[in-house]
């Protein structure tokens, strides 16, 4: 008899959730903590379509991708994890493994961390709904790289609330996804070679934090590439509040809606959202965070700029940064540690969300700290948020290919 997840969470004497007892149908279980399910494949024609027609619809920023070499098999993954901010509460998370359909039994692996999404299933484990994931699948998995991606807590099949920009939970979800992928690949007699990390936007923030976690555990990462990176969230929000620019993205209030809502739950800050957002927009914010309305509906009910969305006292408090929320935000930066891994930071000179200065902060910081080689790469003067991502996907694969070539 299958037990309900919430019943299992009440059994405090059991440190992990037994996936066998869950209602996840048609999954193959490697063990009681990891399962996977074949959800389809992309053939060469589909992958080339993603890199041309779909990529052009996603962003008209011109990037030419090379043709793919192989098809890809797609697997949805479920795995046990725990929520650090909630006293290591046991949970089940989901993600994706995309495996090249080739004979090689040892392939390089890219862990891709997805960016901000405004639905529950615009994530790696639902690749047909996630254009950024499809681009990574097409360009990397379509050319011999295994691609994995965690959905984060609250996304995909997770029953939790959205853990948007919650540091330790993001690290934990990514780490346990990597471990789960190892288990699944081993069960398939597939060995992965060098590990690479990639991410875009909020996903690049997640990628750097994941890198920090892996380095602390002495897990080797060959190279990391991130695009449009909000390295210092505190500085970035202050820029949005106190020095807004005409070209700022109209979806910035949506980011704050998710962040303030998730922080109120994961960091035990009841009333945080209400203290920051004007009363007339609070219901729309709740509904948006809980996936009861779409971003389009949220946008129709709220301002398209941060200044009109937030309360004046909340904006004023950002300057001193001394209350608990701002202290957490400052601690949740993604660059202030001494890294030993080479990092490429891609930025767009017309990025409507992440200022160039914020996206390139780690360059001088790692130089100052004597860290690993960290360089910034411009996608060009016309590169906006999405265009920079396209550029980074194409360029970073060349970087990774060259590293593999030198190491062989």
Order of alpha helices (4+ residues) and beta strands (2+ residues): alpha-beta-beta-alpha-alpha-beta-beta-beta-alpha-beta-alpha-beta-alpha-beta-alpha-alpha-alpha-alpha-alpha-alpha-alpha-alpha-beta-alpha-alpha-beta-alpha
